[in-house]
């Protein structure tokens, strides 16, 4: 029985000799002094969208949280486990990051499930349907305000709205609103197109995304 996938073992060895050895001093500094990133990124767990690669980041430079459809749930304390909320709190209060970036992307499977209700067709899908219900309201609003949108255009519109929804939910966290009000933290919305490599940034004044 194989204890570990061979291709991952090979990739680790490649990392160790090509990257780690060349940057060992940097890793030792991180190990001794800890991390001190000034940017937190909330990204999708889609394997095609890697924040560290997109922003050419070295270890220790980005504090990254990844989940289905890059969603931030609204602040609430009734549940038992809050992975995203705990990470936000840690980033804001312990790491004292200066920027929180929500990064959506094209072809998001979670958004597709929301639009096409694919998740509900899986009898063992206990969690994804409830998670994606955070986009039910923006989904209904897009259909109401832009009834001609269908297919890929509808999904793309909801992918962009997912970023705005997460930013709005970020502002329901008391620690985030307090720090933003003091000018100690800034929130950003972005959208990455996988096919073209384009990164769009949300202009908060207009509500539109503009390509860098």
C-alpha positions in Angstrom: 0.0 0.0 0.0 1.3 3.5 -0.9 1.6 5.7 2.1 1.6 8.9 0.1 0.9 9.7 -3.6 4.1 9.4 -5.6 3.5 12.5 -7.7 3.1 14.6 -4.5 6.3 13.1 -3.0 8.1 14.0 -6.2 6.8 17.6 -6.2 7.8 18.0 -2.5 11.4 16.9 -3.4 11.4 19.4 -6.2 10.2 22.1 -3.9 12.8 21.2 -1.3 15.8 21.3 -3.6 14.7 24.1 -6.0 12.9 26.5 -3.8 13.4 25.8 -0.1 17.2 25.4 -0.2 17.5 28.6 -2.2 15.4 30.5 0.3 16.3 28.7 3.5 17.3 31.9 5.3 13.8 33.3 4.6 12.1 30.2 6.0 14.3 30.2 9.1 13.4 33.9 9.8 9.7 33.0 9.5 10.2 30.1 11.8 11.9 32.2 14.4 10.0 35.4 14.2 6.6 34.2 12.9 4.4 35.6 10.2 3.7 39.3 9.6 1.6 39.6 6.5 -0.1 42.9 5.8 -2.7 41.4 3.4 -5.4 38.8 3.9 -7.0 37.3 0.9 -10.4 35.5 0.9 -10.3 33.3 -2.2 -12.1 30.3 -3.7 -10.7 26.9 -3.1 -10.9 26.2 -6.8 -7.5 24.6 -7.8 -7.1 26.9 -10.8 -7.1 30.1 -8.7 -4.1 30.3 -6.4 -3.6 33.7 -4.7 0.1 33.2 -4.0 0.8 32.5 -7.6 -1.4 35.3 -9.0 0.3 37.9 -6.7 3.8 36.3 -6.9 4.0 36.0 -3.2 6.6 34.4 -1.0 5.7 32.4 2.1 4.7 34.8 4.9 3.5 37.6 2.6 -0.2 36.7 2.3 -2.7 35.3 4.9 -5.1 33.3 2.8 -8.4 31.8 3.5 -10.0 29.7 0.8 -13.5 28.3 0.6 -16.2 27.5 -1.9 -17.0 30.7 -3.9 -14.8 33.0 -1.8 -17.7 33.7 0.6 -17.6 35.5 3.9 -20.6 34.7 6.0 -22.3 37.5 8.0 -21.3 38.0 11.6 -23.3 35.8 14.0 -22.5 33.9 17.2 -25.2 31.2 17.3 -23.3 28.5 15.5 -20.6 26.2 16.9 -17.8 26.4 14.4 -16.7 29.5 12.4 -13.6 28.8 10.3 -13.8 31.9 8.2 -14.9 34.1 11.0 -12.1 32.9 13.2 -9.6 33.6 10.5 -10.9 37.1 9.9 -10.7 37.8 13.6 -7.2 36.5 13.9 -6.1 38.5 10.8 -7.6 41.7 12.0 -6.8 41.6 15.7 -3.7 39.4 16.0 -1.8 39.9 12.7 -3.2 43.4 12.2 -3.4 43.2 8.5 -3.8 46.4 6.6 -5.8 45.0 3.7 -8.5 42.4 3.2 -9.0 41.3 -0.4 -11.9 39.2 -1.6 -11.0 37.5 -4.9 -13.7 36.0 -7.0 -13.1 34.2 -10.3 -14.5 33.0 -13.6 -16.1 29.6 -13.9 -16.8 29.2 -10.2 -18.3 25.8 -9.5 -20.1 27.1 -6.4 -21.8 29.9 -8.3 -22.8 27.4 -11.0 -24.4 25.2 -8.3 -26.3 28.2 -7.0 -27.5 29.1 -10.5 -28.2 25.6 -11.8 -29.0 24.0 -8.5 -26.6 21.2 -9.3 -25.8 20.8 -5.6 -29.3 19.9 -4.7 -29.2 17.0 -7.0 -26.5 15.3 -5.0 -28.3 13.3 -2.3 -25.2 13.4 -0.1 -24.6 17.1 -0.4 -25.2 18.1 3.2 -23.3 21.4 3.3 -22.8 23.0 -0.1 -26.5 23.9 -0.7 -26.7 25.7 2.7 -23.4 27.5 2.1 -24.4 28.7 -1.3 -27.7 30.0 0.0 -25.7 33.2 0.9 -26.1 34.1 -2.7 -29.8 33.4 -3.0 -30.7 37.1 -2.6 -28.2 38.5 -5.1 -29.1 35.7 -7.5 -32.8 36.6 -7.3 -32.0 40.3 -7.6 -29.9 39.8 -10.8 -32.7 37.7 -12.4 -35.2 40.5 -11.4 -33.1 43.4 -12.6 -31.5 41.8 -15.6 -34.0 39.1 -16.8 -32.3 38.7 -20.2 -29.1 37.3 -18.6 -28.7 33.5 -19.0 -25.9 30.9 -19.0 -22.4 32.1 -18.7 -23.4 35.7 -18.5 -25.7 35.1 -15.6 -23.0 33.1 -13.8 -20.4 35.8 -14.4 -22.7 38.5 -13.0 -23.3 36.4 -9.9 -19.6 35.7 -9.5 -19.0 39.5 -9.4 -21.9 39.9 -7.0 -20.5 37.2 -4.7 -17.5 39.5 -4.2 -19.7 42.4 -3.2 -21.8 40.1 -0.9 -18.6 39.0 0.9 -17.5 42.6 1.3 -20.9 43.6 2.7 -20.7 40.6 5.1 -17.2 41.7 6.2 -18.7 44.9 7.4 -21.1 43.1 9.7 -18.1 42.1 11.9 -17.6 44.7 14.7 -13.8 44.4 14.6 -13.7 45.0 10.9 -16.0 48.1 10.9 -14.1 49.6 13.8 -10.7 49.1 12.2 -12.0 50.3 8.8 -13.5 53.4 10.5 -10.2 54.2 12.0 -8.4 53.8 8.7 -6.4 50.9 9.9 -7.8 48.4 7.5 -9.0 48.6 3.9 -11.3 46.2 2.1 -10.9 45.4 -1.6 -12.9 43.4 -4.1 -11.2 41.6 -7.1 -12.1 39.2 -9.8 -9.7 36.9 -11.7 -10.5 35.7 -15.2 -8.8 32.3 -15.6 -8.7 32.2 -19.4 -7.3 35.7 -20.0 -5.3 36.2 -16.7 -7.1 39.5 -16.2 -7.6 40.9 -12.7 -10.4 43.3 -12.2 -10.6 45.5 -9.1 -13.9 46.8 -7.7 -14.2 50.6 -7.7 -16.2 51.3 -4.5 -17.4 54.6 -5.7 -19.1 53.2 -8.8 -19.7 49.6 -7.9 -18.0 48.6 -11.1 -15.0 46.3 -11.7 -12.1 47.7 -13.6 -9.3 45.7 -15.2 -5.8 46.4 -13.9 
